[in-house]
Amino acid sequence: MSQINVNEVPDEVQAEHFDVLIVGAGISGIDAAYHVQQRCPEKSFLVLEGLGSFGGTWLTQRYPGIRSDSDLYTFGYGFKPWTGPPIASASEILSYLHEVIDENGLSCHIRYRHRINSASWSSADGMWMIEATRTDTGERCRFVTNFLWMCQGYYRHGDGFTPDWPGMDRFSGQIVHPHTWPDGLDLGGKNVIVIGSGATAATLVPAIAADCERVTVVQRSPTYFFSAPNSNEVADMLRELEIPEEWVHEIVRRKILHDQQAIIRLSFEQPEFLKTELIKLVRDRLPPGYDVEKHFTPGYRPWRQRIALIPDGDLLAAISSGKVTMVTDEIRNFTEDGILLMGGEELAADIIITATGFNLSVLGDIDFAIDGKPLDLADTITYRGAMFTGVPNLAWIFGYFRVSWTLRADLISDLVCRLLAHMATLGASKVTPQLRPEDAGMPVLPWFDPENFNPGYMMRSVDLLPKRGDKPEWQHSQDYWTEKDLLPNADLDDGCLAYE
């Protein structure tokens, strides 16, 4: 690390220089830092994190029961064996991340409580200028970096999405969003309405059901659930045979991915069969005669939206116990005492929890500029879902929808480190994705195909995201089984990247 002066920085503030600057110390940022340290040991690097510690989602989300909605054998890193239950609590995931940081000496490369305000690329200097504020002192900081790596996640942690229903101001009780769960919220003996039935609700509801007088889940339409024991028979067998954990991790990881690939293939090739099987798993855990058709039979094919995991069937057990009631209807308006549904039924509540999703954050809501011109990411086309046309020396990590986010974080980290090494070999200091002559006239499409995957949080914000083309080089395919072979072998000299 060195101290250098940059013309745009006031004399009293010096900018620290790093070869690589990583934004975010969550799952993706820690992954990126590990890879830079291992693959590019000659590079100086720094991780800037706006929060007071590492973990991202697993640090900010504090609602009861917070846990992974992917198995940790694939959500964990490829380089760090997972030894706990497949579905893990936030505290277990934070412990795992702490071990990664500690075992690899990454703490000295991370600075917390640094909120980034802007990032500006200067072609004259060939670097990114980062302006940040220390949230604990208010001090302004400047950094310059040759390569900027965005690993900040994809939603606003402290700003959950809540629809603007009529009459919300009339409700006499408390309205809470899980993303901003208040300390000390007492649910004991309360009548609680939870709006929404996705992964957050499926996690939250069984965690609070025992304390509440009654929990009513109000959903506009049903969600697909996958109910299974929170254990792994293959892992248990291998450990009984005293197989080393590194082998256990790799074998179980491959087995899970093999099974997931089969399920995803079924969702496209035999959607009705998969739908029947998923619903049967739910029906088998509910009392005879329960209206599964109304409350647990979605009108779309499986995996068009995310399938919510319920380990050990805990949500279904809470329903079977009588503590949780499912209601499938739309909300007409809030009332003083609760919610009035379109069907005419009024539900009373002391507390209403809006488990209604989140707001997408594109590149951390940071003000970006290229040579003084504001960057609108929607005007760019993505290069392999990791870089953008016309934007030099910048990468981001955006994971998968149907399988674990970390699988792609690992792949993109490998790709970026390979790119940095390739630039060094070429003697290049700048790399910019660009369309090739043969890409002229290529269809320019939305970031994702809504016929393939269309959760509300993506549909609300698709106009903010980069575009994609109809060629593998110009899209994020969402297909891990293709990308796991494609990305490690991507030709970095195929004309998609311009080096200077």
N, C-alpha and C positions, 0 to 999 in steps of 0.2 A: 504494500500500500504506500502511496506517495501523496504529498500535498502539492496541488498545482493551482495557479490562479487562472481564472477564465474571465474573459472580458465582461461578460454579462453579470458577473457576481460582484457585489459591492466589495470594496477593499477590506472592510471589516469582517467579511464572511469568506472563508476559503472553502473550496469544493474538494472533497476527498475523491480520489480516483480509484476505480476498481475495474478490472478487465470484464467482469461479469457482475451485474447487479440483479438479484432475484427479489421479486416482490411477493411477500407472503410466506409465513412460516407454518402453514398447514400441511396437509398430506402432500400436496404437489410441491410446495416450496422446499420442504425437507428432502423430498425425493430428488429434486433438482440439485440441491446443495451437495447431497451425497455423491451424485454422479459427476458433478464438476470436480469435486475433490478427488474422486477415484480415477476419472478418465482424463482430466485436464489439470494435473497437479501443478503445472507451471502457471496457471491462471490465478490471479487474485480475485476473490469474490466476496460479496456481502449479501446478506438477506435482510431486508427491511420489513418489519411487521408493525402494523398499526396498533395491535392489541398488546396487552401487558405480558403475554406469554405465548407459547406455541400452541398449535392445535386447531386453529380456525373454527370450523363448525363445532368441533368437540369441546371447545372452550366456551363458545358463546351460547350454545343451545343448552338451557338449564331446566327445561321442563321435565316433569317426572317421567322416569322410565327411558330417557334418551339413550338410544342404542343404534347400532349399525343396521342398515337395511340391505346390506350385502354381507356374504360370509367373509370372515377375516382371512381365510386362506387365500382368497383372491383380492380382497381389499387391502390386506397387508402387502408389504413390499416383496418383490421377488427375491431380494437379497437378505431378507430378515425373517426367519421362521416365526410363524404364529403358533403359540402353544396353548391358547385358551379355547373357550367354546366358539363355535362358528359365528354366532351372533353375539357381539360384545357390547358392553355398556360404554358410555363415553369415558368413564374413568379408566376402564381397561385399555381403551384405545390411546388415551393420553399417556398412560404408563408405557405402552409400547413405543409411542413416538419419543418419549423421554429416553428410553433405552437406545433408540437409534441415534439421537443427538449425542448422548453421553458416550456410547461405544465408539463413535466416529469423530469425537472432538469437534462437533459443529457449533457448540455454544459460543465460541469466540467469534464466529462468523455471523451471528444473528444480533440485530439491534431491535429491541422492542420499543413500543410507544412512538414509532415514527410514522406519522400519517403523511402519505404522499399527496401533494397538491397538484403538481404538474410534471409533465415529462416532455422535453423538447429536443428534437433532433436537429443538430447543426451539421450541414454538409461541409461547411468550411472547416470545422473542427473534427469532423468525423466521429462525433460522440453524442450520447444522450446526456442532457442536463436534467437532473432530478431535483425538484424543490420539495422539501418536506418540513413538517412541523413536529417537534417533540410534544406529545400530548401531556407529558407530566410537567414540563417547564415552560412551554410556549415558545421555546427557542426555535429559530428558523435554521434549517440545515440545507446544504447543497452537496450533491454528489454528481460526479461525471463518470460515465461508464462506456466502454466500447460496445457492450452487448447487454441489452435489457431483456429480462426474462420474466414474463408475467405469470405468476402462480397464485393469484389472489382468490381463486374460486370464482363462482359465477352468480352469486346472489348477495343481496345486502343483508348482512347478519342482523343488524338492529332495526330492520324495516320490513316486517312481514306484510304480505298482501292481505288486505281485508276489503271485500266488496263494500260499496256504500249503499247499504240497505236503508230503505225509508224507515224513519222512526228510531234510529239507533240512539239518538239523544234523549229519547223518552224512557228508555230502559232504566229502571231504578237500581238494578244490580250492577255488577262489575263485568266489563268486557275485556277479555285477555287474549292476546295472540301468543302462541307458544314461543315464537322467536324473541319476544320481550317479556318472558315470564318474570313476574315480580317476586322479589324475595319475601318469604314469610306468608305467601298466599295460603289461607286456611280453607281447605275444602271439606273439612270434617262435618258430616251431617248435612251437607248442602245438596240442593238439587242443581245439577250441572247439565248444561247443554253443550255438546261439542259439535260444531259445524264442520263437516268434511269427513271423509273416510279414507284418505290416502295413508301414506306411510307414517306421517306424524300422528294422525288420529289413532292408527292401529297400535302405535307405540304408547301413546299417552293414556288412552282409555283404560286398558287393563291395569296400568300403574296407579290410577286414581280411584278405580271402581270400589275397592274395599273401604275407602275412607268416606266416600260420598253416600248420601241418602239414596240418590238415584242419578244415573248418567244416561242421558238421551243423546244418541248420535243422529244428527240430521244430515242426510246426504241428498244431493240433487239427483245423483245416479249412482248405481253400485260400482264397486271396485273389485278387481280380481285379487284374490289372496292365495298365498301358498303356505300351507300349514305343515310343519315338520318338526321333529324333535330338535332341540338345540344341542345336538351332538353329532359326531361323525363316526360311523362304524369303522370306516377304513382307517382313520387316524387312531382310533382306540385299539384296533387290532395290531397296527404297526408298532404302537408304543408298548403293547403287551409283549411283542417280540423283541423289544429293546432296540428298535431301529433308530439310528441317529435322527434328531429333530430336523436336520437339513433335508434328509431323505423323506421324512414324513411330510414335511411342508410341500416339497416338490411333487410327490406322488399324489397327495390329496388335492393339491392345486390343479393338477392335470385331470384328475378324475372329475372334479367339480366342473371344470371348464368343458370337458367332454359332455357331461350331462346337460349343462346349460346350452351348449350348441345344439344338442338334439331337441331341447324344448323350444328354442327360438326357431329352429327349422320347422317344427310342427306348427308353430304359430302362423307361418306363411303357407305351408303345404297342406296341413290338416287342421285348420283353426277350430272347426266344430268339435273334432275329437278332443283337442287340448282343452277347449272350453268345458266340455263335459267332465273331463277328468279333474280339472281345477275345482269346479263346482261340487263334484262328488266329495273331494277332500274336505270342503266346508260343511256339506250336508251331514257327513258322517260324525261331525263333532257338535252338531246342534240337536236339540230335542226333536223327537218325531213330530212331524206336522208343521215344523217351523217354515215360514214363508220364504224359502230360499229363492224362489223365482223373483219375488219382488225386491228383496234386500241384498241378494248376493249374485245376481245374474246380470252382468253388464250387457249393454247393447252393442258393444264393439268387439272386435276380435282380440284375443289375448296379445299382450305386448304392444298394442297400439298406444297404450299408456303403461306406466310402470306397474308391475305386479308387486303388491306389498307382502313382505314376509311376516308371518306371525309365528315365532318360535314356540314350540310346545302348544300351539293353538290357544295362547292365553286370551286373545280377544274373544274367541268363540266360547271359551270357558266362562268368561265374565258374562257373556250373553246368556249362556245356559244356566248360570247361577241366579238369574233374575235381576242382577244389579245393573245391567246395561240393556237398553232398549234401542233398536234400530228404527228409524223413521225415514222413509224415502219419499220426499216431496220437495217442492221449491218453497222458498221463503217469500211471503207476500210483504211483510213488514215486521219490525220490532214493535212491541207494546211495552207498557210500563212494567208488566210482570214477566215478559218473556218474548215469545215469537209467535206470530200468526202465519200459518202455512197457506199455500194456495188452495189446498183442499178444504180449508175452513177450520182445521183443528188449531187450537191455541195451546202452546206448550209453556208451562211456567218454569222459571229458573231463578236461582239466586246469583249464579255466575254463568256467563256464556263464553265459551272458548272458541275462537275462530281459527281452526286448523285448516286454513284456506290457501296455503301456499306461500310463495315468496315473490319478491321482485328481482328480476334479472339485473345483474351488475355487469356491464360490459367493460372489461379492462379496469375494473375497480373504480369506475366513475371518476377516473383521473382525467384532467384536461391534457390531451395530447396535441402536439403540434409538430409539423415537419417543415423546417426552415421558415418558421413563423406562421404557417398556415394551419389552422385547426384541422385535426384529423377526424373525419367521420368514417368510422369503421365500416358502415353500411355501403360506402362507395368502393370498397375493396373486394377482391376475390381471395379466398383463403388458399394458401399453399399447404396441402396435406393436413388441413385443420390445425396448423401450428404457426403459420406465418401469414403475411398479407401482402398483396401486390402493392408496390410503391412505398412500402414501409421498411426501411433498412434496419438491420441488426436488432430485430425484435422477434421474440417467440412468445407463445402462450401455451398453457396446458388447459385443454378442455377435454374432459373424459368421455366415457361411454354412458349411454342411457340405460342399456339393458344389462350390462355386466359392470363389474366394479370399476369405479373411476380410476383407481390406482393402476390398473392394467395399462391404461393409456399413458398415465403419468410416467410409468417406467419406459414405455416405448418412445415417447417424445423426448424424455431425458437422454436416452441413448442417441436419438437422432440429432438433437441439438449439440451434444458433445462431439459426435462424429462430424457435424458441420463445422464446429469451432476448430477441430483438428485439421479438417480439410482446408479451411481458410488459412491456417498457419502454413500448411504445405504449399499453398499457392502464393503465399506472401500477400494475401488480400486482407484489408482491414474493414471492408464493407461488403455486405451481401444483401441483395434486394430481390424478392420474388417479382417476376415479370412474365406476362403472357408471351408465348412464342409465336412466330408467324403461323405455325400450323394450328394455333388456338384461335385465330381470327374467325369470327362468326360463331364461336362456341356458345351454346345457350348459357345464359347467366340466370341462375336459379336461387331460391331462398336457401339459407344455411342448411335446412333439413327439409325432408319431404313430409308434409303433414299427413299424407296417406300412410306413411310408414310409422310415424311417431308424433303424437300431438297433445302432450300435456298442456294444461292451461298456462303455466308459467312461461313456456316457450312460445305459445301462440300469441300471448300478450306482448311479447318483446321481439318477435322475429325481425321486425323492421330495423332493429338496432344492430343486428348481427351482420357479419360479412356475408357476401354471396358465395355460391359454389358453382363450379362448372360441371360438365357431364363426363369428365375424365378423372381417373384416380388421383392425378397430381393436384387437382383443383377442388378437392372435397374432403370432408371428414366422413368416411363411409359408415361409421357406427358399427362396423363389422370387425370385431377383434380378431377373428380367425383368419381374415384376409390380411389385416394390418400387421399381425404378428410376424408374418413373412414378408409383407410388402415394405414396411418402413425400414427394417434393418438392411434391406437390400436396395433401397431407393437410390437411384443414380443422381448424385449431387452435381453432375455435369451434363444434365440432359437439356439445358437451356432454360429451365424454369427459374434458375437462380443466376442473377448477374453479380459478378464479383469485381471489386475494384481495389 
